[in-house]
Amino acid sequence: MLSEEVFAASILDNPYIPHEPTIKQAQFIINDLPEGLYGGSAGGGKSDCLLMAGLQYVTEPNYASLILRQSYSDLSLPGAIMDRATEWLVNTDAKWNDKTKTWKFPAGATLTFGYLEHENDKYRYQGAEFQFIAFDELTQFTESQYSYLFSRLRRLEDSNIPLRTRAASNPGGVGHEWVKARFITPSKEEMAANGRFFVPASIQDNPFIDQEAYEESLQFLDPITKAQLKNGDWDIVSNGNMFKREWFKFVDDVPTGITNWVRYWDMAASEPSPSYQDPDYTVGLLMGELNGLFYITDLVMVRLNPAQRDEVIKATIEMDGNRVLQRMEQEGGASGKDDVFNFAKGLFQGTGFQGVKSSGSKEIRARGLSGAISNGLVFLKRAPWNSTLINFLCPFPQKGIHDDAVDAASGAYNELIKLPITQVYETDYTGTSFSSGGMRI
C-alpha cells in the first residue's frame, strides 16, 4: 500500500486532479499491487478513478501512462474518459497533441489515449514503454489483448514508480467470463498471491452523480443488464436452454465475398412511458452467409414511437444498400397482411422486401439458429452491441422476457438457409478469385 505521504503528494496535492477521490476510489488508488479492477456497478465513478490513477505520477520525469477503450468512438464520446481528461487539463500547463492523442506535462510525463477495436490493434503498441496501462470497460476486451499489453510495461531506471495495470468495468460484455475468472471468482487471498485486487463500487459510493436520475435511466434495460449495471451482479446468467453464452464466437472482420445478406425486422412501435415502462423492441438484425458460415454484423434495437422508428429504419435501409434483402415477420390475419403491404409500398419500396409468415412456435423457429451457434457456425462481428444481443438470446425461452432479438436473429438465419450456399475460394491456380453457388444438403 502507498504511504500517506505518497498518496497526498501524488493525488491530493496533484495540480492535474481537480477533486479528491471518493473513499472507494482512494482504496483503489493506494493499492500498489500490479493488477487492479474497479467498479462492477454503473455510476461508481470508474472513469474518474482510472484518470486519477493515470495522472498520479505525471509530475515525475519521463513517466508514461496509457488508457485504452475498445473503440475510438467509445473513447471520444462526450463525457467519456478522454473528454473528461480535457475538462481537467485544458486550463493547466499540460499540452495536448491531437495527432497522437497525448497530453504532455512539463516534467516530460505523458498520458496517452488509445483503442483496441480489433485483435491485432494490440501490436500498434509494440516497442512502446509505459509504467501505467488502464483498460476502461475491461469486459469489452479479449483476454489476449489484455495479456499482451503487459509486455509494454517497463520500469524507468532508478525510479520508484510502480508498474501498474488497472481496469474498470461493469459485468457483461464479450469478456465477462475471463474477467470474472481473473478478478471476481478467486478469494482475496488468492488474488493477492497473484498480485491482483478488486474494489467493488456502486452508485451509492459516488456523491458526484445524481443518483436518482441515473437509477431511473437503468429502468428501461433488459433484466440481466439491469442487474449487472445496477447491482454489479457478476453471477446473474441467462438460464434458457437454447443459447449458451460460451457458444458465441467473435471475429474482428467478416470475410470478403459475402453476397447473401438478410436484415430481418421484428417490428414494435411503442416507447417507454410511465404507464408502460417495458414495451417490446423494434429489432433489425443483419446476417450474412459465406461457405455455410453465418456472420451477424449489425443490430438495430430501439423502442420508439412509429414516426421515430420509421426514421431509424429508413436510415438503416440506406446504409444497407441494395446488397441486403430486407425481411419482416408477417403476423397472422388481415392486419399482418396490411402491415406488410404498407411497408412494401412505403419504407421498403425497391429493396426486395418480403413479409415472412410465421409458422410454428418461436422455439421451433429458433432451433436452426440454436444448432448453428452451438456447432460454431455463427460468428458475431465484435461491436458494443454484442453483449446486448447475447443477453437477450440466452434467457430464451423463459417466460416474461423480450424475445424480439430472438425473432430477428432466427428469422434472418431461416431466410438465409433458403438461399443457395455462396462458395467463395480465395484464388484458383491462375490467381483469379471466383465463386459458385452450391445447394444445401
C-alpha positions as CSV (number, residue, x, y, z in Angstrom):
1,M,0.0,0.0,0.0
2,L,1.1,3.5,-0.7
3,S,2.2,5.6,2.3
4,E,0.0,8.6,3.3
5,E,2.8,10.9,2.2
6,V,3.0,9.4,-1.3
7,F,-0.8,9.4,-1.6
8,A,-1.1,13.0,-0.5
9,A,1.7,14.2,-2.8
10,S,0.6,12.2,-5.9
11,I,-3.2,12.6,-5.6
12,L,-4.4,15.1,-3.1
13,D,-1.8,17.7,-4.0
14,N,-1.6,16.8,-7.6
15,P,-2.3,20.0,-9.7
16,Y,-3.9,18.0,-12.5
17,I,-6.5,16.2,-10.4
18,P,-9.3,18.7,-9.7
19,H,-11.2,16.9,-6.9
20,E,-10.5,14.4,-4.1
21,P,-11.2,10.8,-4.7
22,T,-14.2,9.1,-3.1
23,I,-13.5,6.5,-0.4
24,K,-13.7,3.6,-2.8
25,Q,-11.5,5.4,-5.4
26,A,-8.9,6.1,-2.7
27,Q,-8.9,2.4,-1.8
28,F,-8.2,1.6,-5.4
29,I,-5.5,4.2,-5.9
30,I,-3.5,3.4,-2.8
31,N,-3.1,-0.3,-3.6
32,D,0.2,-0.8,-5.4
33,L,-0.3,-4.5,-6.5
34,P,0.4,-5.0,-10.2
35,E,-3.2,-5.6,-11.3
36,G,-6.4,-4.0,-10.1
37,L,-10.1,-3.9,-11.2
38,Y,-12.5,-1.2,-10.1
39,G,-16.3,-1.0,-10.2
40,G,-18.9,-3.6,-11.0
41,S,-22.0,-1.3,-10.9
42,A,-22.8,1.6,-13.1
43,G,-22.3,5.1,-11.7
44,G,-19.4,4.2,-9.3
45,G,-17.0,6.8,-10.8
46,K,-14.9,4.3,-12.8
47,S,-13.6,6.8,-15.4
48,D,-12.6,9.4,-12.8
49,C,-10.9,6.7,-10.9
50,L,-8.8,5.4,-13.8
51,L,-8.0,9.0,-14.8
52,M,-6.8,9.9,-11.3
53,A,-4.6,6.7,-11.3
54,G,-3.2,7.6,-14.7
55,L,-2.3,11.1,-13.7
56,Q,-0.9,10.1,-10.3
57,Y,2.8,10.4,-11.3
58,V,2.7,12.9,-14.2
59,T,4.9,15.3,-12.1
60,E,7.7,12.8,-12.4
61,P,10.1,13.0,-15.4
62,N,9.5,10.6,-18.3
63,Y,6.5,8.8,-16.7
64,A,4.3,7.4,-19.4
65,S,0.7,6.2,-19.0
66,L,-1.8,4.7,-21.4
67,I,-5.6,4.5,-21.1
68,L,-7.5,2.2,-23.6
69,R,-11.1,1.9,-24.7
70,Q,-12.5,-0.8,-27.1
71,S,-13.1,1.7,-30.0
72,Y,-12.2,5.2,-30.8
73,S,-15.9,6.2,-30.8
74,D,-16.1,5.0,-27.2
75,L,-13.0,6.9,-26.4
76,S,-14.2,10.2,-27.9
77,L,-17.8,10.2,-26.7
78,P,-18.9,13.4,-24.8
79,G,-18.4,12.7,-21.1
80,A,-16.1,9.7,-21.8
81,I,-12.7,9.4,-20.3
82,M,-10.8,11.4,-23.0
83,D,-13.3,14.2,-22.8
84,R,-13.1,14.1,-19.0
85,A,-9.3,14.5,-19.3
86,T,-9.8,17.6,-21.4
87,E,-12.0,19.1,-18.8
88,W,-9.4,18.5,-16.2
89,L,-6.3,19.6,-18.1
90,V,-7.3,22.2,-20.7
91,N,-6.6,25.1,-18.4
92,T,-3.3,23.7,-17.0
93,D,0.2,23.8,-18.3
94,A,-0.2,20.3,-19.9
95,K,-0.1,20.3,-23.7
96,W,-2.4,18.3,-26.0
97,N,-1.2,16.5,-29.2
98,D,-4.3,15.7,-31.1
99,K,-2.5,13.5,-33.7
100,T,-1.1,11.1,-31.0
101,K,-4.0,11.7,-28.5
102,T,-1.4,12.5,-25.9
103,W,-1.2,15.0,-23.0
104,K,2.4,16.0,-22.3
105,F,3.4,17.6,-18.9
106,P,6.2,20.0,-18.1
107,A,8.2,17.3,-16.3
108,G,8.2,15.2,-19.5
109,A,5.5,12.8,-18.5
110,T,2.7,11.7,-20.9
111,L,-0.8,10.5,-20.7
112,T,-1.9,8.8,-24.0
113,F,-5.4,7.5,-25.1
114,G,-5.7,4.6,-27.4
115,Y,-8.1,1.8,-28.5
116,L,-8.1,-1.8,-29.4
117,E,-11.0,-2.3,-31.7
118,H,-9.5,-5.3,-33.5
119,E,-7.4,-8.1,-32.0
120,N,-4.3,-7.1,-33.9
121,D,-4.6,-3.5,-32.8
122,K,-2.6,-4.6,-29.7
123,Y,0.5,-4.7,-31.9
124,R,0.4,-1.0,-32.6
125,Y,2.0,-0.6,-29.1
126,Q,4.9,-2.9,-30.0
127,G,8.0,-1.2,-28.9
128,A,6.2,1.3,-26.6
129,E,7.0,1.6,-22.9
130,F,4.6,2.5,-20.2
131,Q,4.5,2.5,-16.4
132,F,0.7,2.6,-16.2
133,I,-1.8,0.9,-18.6
134,A,-5.5,1.1,-18.0
135,F,-8.5,-0.6,-19.7
136,D,-11.8,1.3,-19.4
137,E,-14.6,-1.2,-19.6
138,L,-12.4,-4.3,-19.4
139,T,-15.2,-6.8,-20.4
140,Q,-15.2,-5.2,-23.9
141,F,-11.6,-6.6,-24.5
142,T,-10.3,-10.1,-25.2
143,E,-8.0,-11.7,-22.6
144,S,-5.2,-11.9,-25.2
145,Q,-5.4,-8.1,-25.8
146,Y,-5.2,-7.6,-22.0
147,S,-2.3,-10.1,-21.6
148,Y,-0.3,-8.7,-24.5
149,L,-0.2,-5.2,-23.1
150,F,1.8,-6.5,-20.0
151,S,4.7,-6.7,-22.4
152,R,4.6,-2.9,-22.7
153,L,5.2,-2.2,-19.0
154,R,8.8,-1.1,-18.4
155,R,10.2,0.4,-15.2
156,L,12.2,3.6,-15.6
157,E,15.8,3.4,-14.5
158,D,16.3,4.4,-10.8
159,S,12.5,5.0,-10.5
160,N,10.3,4.2,-7.5
161,I,7.1,4.5,-9.6
162,P,5.3,1.1,-9.5
163,L,4.4,-0.7,-12.7
164,R,0.6,-0.9,-12.8
165,T,-2.2,-2.4,-14.9
166,R,-5.5,-1.1,-13.9
167,A,-9.0,-1.6,-15.2
168,A,-12.6,-0.6,-14.6
169,S,-15.7,-2.5,-15.8
170,N,-19.3,-3.5,-15.4
171,P,-20.3,-7.1,-15.7
172,G,-21.5,-8.3,-19.1
173,G,-19.8,-7.9,-22.4
174,V,-17.8,-10.3,-24.5
175,G,-15.1,-10.6,-21.9
176,H,-17.4,-11.2,-18.9
177,E,-16.3,-14.8,-18.3
178,W,-12.5,-14.3,-18.3
179,V,-12.7,-11.0,-16.3
180,K,-14.9,-12.8,-13.7
181,A,-12.5,-15.7,-13.5
182,R,-9.5,-13.4,-13.1
183,F,-10.8,-10.8,-10.6
184,I,-14.2,-11.9,-9.1
185,T,-14.2,-15.6,-8.5
186,P,-10.9,-16.0,-6.6
187,S,-10.7,-15.2,-2.9
188,K,-8.9,-12.1,-1.8
189,E,-6.0,-14.2,-0.6
190,E,-5.7,-15.9,-4.0
191,M,-5.9,-12.6,-5.7
192,A,-3.2,-11.0,-3.5
193,A,-1.0,-14.0,-4.1
194,N,-1.2,-13.4,-7.8
195,G,-0.7,-9.6,-7.5
196,R,-4.3,-8.7,-8.1
197,F,-7.1,-6.9,-6.3
198,F,-10.7,-5.9,-6.9
199,V,-12.5,-2.8,-5.4
200,P,-16.3,-3.0,-5.9
201,A,-18.1,0.3,-6.2
202,S,-21.6,1.3,-6.9
203,I,-23.6,4.5,-7.5
204,Q,-24.1,4.8,-3.7
205,D,-20.3,5.3,-3.4
206,N,-20.3,8.2,-5.8
207,P,-21.5,11.5,-4.3
208,F,-20.8,13.4,-7.5
209,I,-23.6,11.9,-9.5
210,D,-27.4,12.4,-9.5
211,Q,-28.2,9.0,-8.1
212,E,-32.0,9.2,-8.6
213,A,-31.8,10.3,-12.2
214,Y,-29.1,7.7,-13.0
215,E,-31.1,4.8,-11.4
216,E,-34.2,5.9,-13.4
217,S,-32.2,5.6,-16.6
218,L,-31.5,2.0,-15.8
219,Q,-35.2,1.0,-15.5
220,F,-35.5,0.5,-19.3
221,L,-32.8,-2.1,-19.6
222,D,-33.3,-5.8,-20.0
223,P,-33.4,-7.7,-16.7
224,I,-29.9,-9.2,-17.0
225,T,-28.1,-6.0,-18.0
226,K,-30.1,-4.0,-15.3
227,A,-28.9,-6.4,-12.6
228,Q,-25.3,-6.2,-13.9
229,L,-25.2,-2.4,-14.0
230,K,-27.4,-1.5,-11.0
231,N,-26.2,-4.2,-8.6
232,G,-22.8,-5.2,-10.1
233,D,-24.0,-8.7,-10.3
234,W,-21.3,-10.9,-11.9
235,D,-23.3,-14.1,-11.2
236,I,-26.6,-13.5,-12.9
237,V,-26.7,-15.5,-16.1
238,S,-29.3,-16.3,-18.5
239,N,-30.7,-19.8,-18.0
240,G,-32.5,-20.6,-21.2
241,N,-31.7,-23.8,-22.8
242,M,-31.4,-22.8,-26.5
243,F,-28.4,-20.4,-26.4
244,K,-25.4,-20.6,-24.2
245,R,-23.0,-17.7,-23.6
246,E,-20.0,-19.9,-24.2
247,W,-21.2,-20.9,-27.7
248,F,-20.7,-17.5,-29.2
249,K,-17.7,-16.9,-31.4
250,F,-16.3,-13.5,-32.5
251,V,-14.4,-12.0,-35.4
252,D,-12.8,-8.6,-35.9
253,D,-13.7,-8.5,-39.6
254,V,-16.0,-10.6,-41.8
255,P,-14.6,-12.2,-44.9
256,T,-14.9,-10.6,-48.3
257,G,-17.1,-12.1,-50.9
258,I,-20.4,-12.4,-49.0
259,T,-23.3,-12.0,-51.4
260,N,-26.1,-13.5,-49.3
261,W,-27.3,-10.8,-46.8
262,V,-30.5,-10.6,-44.9
263,R,-31.7,-7.9,-42.5
264,Y,-34.7,-9.3,-40.6
265,W,-37.0,-6.9,-38.8
266,D,-39.2,-7.6,-35.8
267,M,-41.4,-4.6,-35.5
268,A,-42.7,-2.9,-32.4
269,A,-43.9,0.7,-32.3
270,S,-44.0,2.0,-28.7
271,E,-41.8,3.9,-26.5
272,P,-41.4,3.6,-22.7
273,S,-43.9,5.7,-20.7
274,P,-44.9,5.9,-17.0
275,S,-47.9,3.6,-17.7
276,Y,-45.9,1.2,-19.9
277,Q,-42.3,1.2,-18.8
278,D,-41.1,-2.0,-20.6
279,P,-42.5,-2.3,-24.1
280,D,-41.2,-4.5,-26.8
281,Y,-38.4,-3.5,-29.2
282,T,-38.1,-2.9,-32.9
283,V,-35.2,-5.0,-33.9
284,G,-33.4,-5.2,-37.3
285,L,-30.6,-7.8,-37.3
286,L,-28.2,-8.1,-40.3
287,M,-26.7,-11.5,-41.1
288,G,-24.6,-12.8,-44.0
289,E,-23.6,-16.2,-45.1
290,L,-20.5,-17.5,-46.8
291,N,-19.4,-21.1,-47.3
292,G,-22.1,-22.3,-44.9
293,L,-20.9,-20.0,-42.1
294,F,-23.0,-17.1,-40.8
295,Y,-21.9,-13.6,-39.7
296,I,-24.0,-11.3,-37.6
297,T,-22.6,-7.8,-38.3
298,D,-25.2,-5.3,-37.1
299,L,-28.0,-4.9,-34.7
300,V,-30.6,-2.1,-34.6
301,M,-32.7,-2.3,-31.4
302,V,-34.9,0.6,-30.4
303,R,-38.1,1.5,-28.5
304,L,-39.6,4.5,-30.3
305,N,-42.9,5.8,-31.5
306,P,-43.8,4.9,-35.1
307,A,-42.6,8.1,-36.7
308,Q,-39.2,7.9,-34.9
309,R,-38.9,4.2,-35.6
310,D,-39.5,4.7,-39.3
311,E,-36.7,7.3,-39.4
312,V,-34.3,4.7,-37.9
313,I,-35.5,2.0,-40.4
314,K,-35.1,4.4,-43.3
315,A,-31.5,5.3,-42.3
316,T,-30.7,1.6,-41.8
317,I,-32.0,0.7,-45.3
318,E,-29.9,3.4,-46.9
319,M,-26.8,2.1,-45.0
320,D,-27.5,-1.5,-46.1
321,G,-27.9,-0.7,-49.8
322,N,-29.2,-3.0,-52.5
323,R,-27.0,-5.9,-51.4
324,V,-29.2,-6.7,-48.4
325,L,-32.6,-8.5,-48.6
326,Q,-35.0,-6.8,-46.2
327,R,-37.4,-9.2,-44.5
328,M,-40.1,-8.8,-41.8
329,E,-42.2,-11.1,-39.8
330,Q,-45.8,-11.1,-41.0
331,E,-48.2,-11.5,-38.2
332,G,-51.3,-13.7,-38.8
333,G,-54.6,-12.4,-40.0
334,A,-55.6,-9.4,-42.2
335,S,-53.8,-6.9,-40.1
336,G,-50.5,-8.7,-40.7
337,K,-51.0,-8.6,-44.5
338,D,-51.9,-4.9,-44.3
339,D,-48.8,-4.1,-42.3
340,V,-46.5,-5.9,-44.9
341,F,-48.4,-4.2,-47.8
342,N,-48.0,-0.8,-46.3
343,F,-44.3,-1.3,-45.5
344,A,-43.7,-2.7,-49.0
345,K,-45.1,0.3,-50.8
346,G,-43.6,2.7,-48.3
347,L,-40.3,2.4,-46.4
348,F,-39.1,-0.8,-48.1
349,Q,-40.0,0.0,-51.6
350,G,-37.3,-1.0,-54.0
351,T,-35.4,-3.2,-51.5
352,G,-36.7,-6.7,-52.5
353,F,-38.7,-6.6,-49.3
354,Q,-40.9,-9.5,-48.3
355,G,-43.0,-10.4,-45.4
356,V,-42.4,-13.8,-43.9
357,K,-45.4,-15.6,-42.4
358,S,-44.8,-17.1,-39.0
359,S,-45.1,-20.9,-38.8
360,G,-44.7,-22.9,-35.7
361,S,-43.8,-21.6,-32.2
362,K,-41.0,-19.2,-31.6
363,E,-39.0,-22.1,-30.1
364,I,-39.3,-24.2,-33.2
365,R,-38.3,-21.2,-35.4
366,A,-35.2,-20.7,-33.3
367,R,-34.0,-24.3,-33.4
368,G,-32.0,-23.9,-36.5
369,L,-30.1,-20.8,-35.2
370,S,-29.5,-22.5,-31.9
371,G,-28.0,-25.6,-33.6
372,A,-25.8,-23.4,-35.8
373,I,-24.5,-21.4,-32.9
374,S,-23.8,-24.5,-30.8
375,N,-21.8,-26.0,-33.7
376,G,-19.7,-23.0,-34.2
377,L,-21.2,-21.9,-37.5
378,V,-22.3,-18.4,-36.4
379,F,-19.9,-15.5,-35.7
380,L,-20.5,-12.1,-34.2
381,K,-18.5,-9.1,-35.5
382,R,-17.0,-7.5,-32.4
383,A,-19.0,-4.4,-31.5
384,P,-20.6,-2.7,-28.5
385,W,-24.0,-4.3,-29.2
386,N,-22.6,-7.9,-28.8
387,S,-23.5,-8.1,-25.1
388,T,-27.0,-6.7,-25.7
389,L,-27.7,-9.4,-28.3
390,I,-26.3,-12.2,-26.2
391,N,-28.2,-11.0,-23.1
392,F,-31.5,-11.2,-25.0
393,L,-30.8,-14.5,-26.7
394,C,-29.5,-16.5,-23.7
395,P,-32.7,-16.3,-21.5
396,F,-34.9,-17.6,-24.3
397,P,-37.4,-19.3,-24.0
398,Q,-38.1,-18.2,-20.4
399,K,-41.4,-16.6,-19.8
400,G,-41.7,-12.9,-19.3
401,I,-38.6,-11.9,-21.3
402,H,-38.4,-9.9,-24.5
403,D,-37.9,-12.2,-27.5
404,D,-37.7,-9.6,-30.3
405,A,-34.0,-10.1,-30.8
406,V,-34.5,-13.9,-30.9
407,D,-37.2,-13.5,-33.6
408,A,-35.0,-11.2,-35.7
409,A,-31.9,-13.5,-35.4
410,S,-33.7,-16.7,-36.1
411,G,-35.7,-15.0,-38.9
412,A,-32.5,-13.9,-40.6
413,Y,-30.9,-17.3,-40.3
414,N,-34.0,-19.1,-41.6
415,E,-34.2,-16.8,-44.6
416,L,-30.5,-17.3,-45.4
417,I,-30.7,-21.1,-45.4
418,K,-33.4,-20.8,-48.1
419,L,-30.8,-19.3,-50.5
420,P,-28.1,-21.3,-52.3
421,I,-24.8,-21.5,-50.4
422,T,-22.3,-19.0,-51.6
423,Q,-19.0,-20.7,-52.0
424,V,-16.0,-18.3,-52.4
425,Y,-12.5,-19.5,-52.8
426,E,-9.5,-17.2,-52.4
427,T,-7.9,-18.0,-55.8
428,D,-7.7,-20.7,-58.4
429,Y,-4.4,-21.8,-59.9
430,T,-4.3,-18.7,-62.1
431,G,-4.6,-16.4,-59.1
432,T,-8.2,-15.4,-60.1
433,S,-10.8,-15.2,-57.4
434,F,-14.1,-17.0,-58.2
435,S,-17.3,-18.2,-56.6
436,S,-20.1,-20.6,-57.2
437,G,-23.5,-21.3,-55.9
438,G,-24.0,-24.6,-54.1
439,M,-27.1,-26.3,-52.9
440,R,-27.6,-27.0,-49.2
441,I,-27.8,-30.6,-48.1
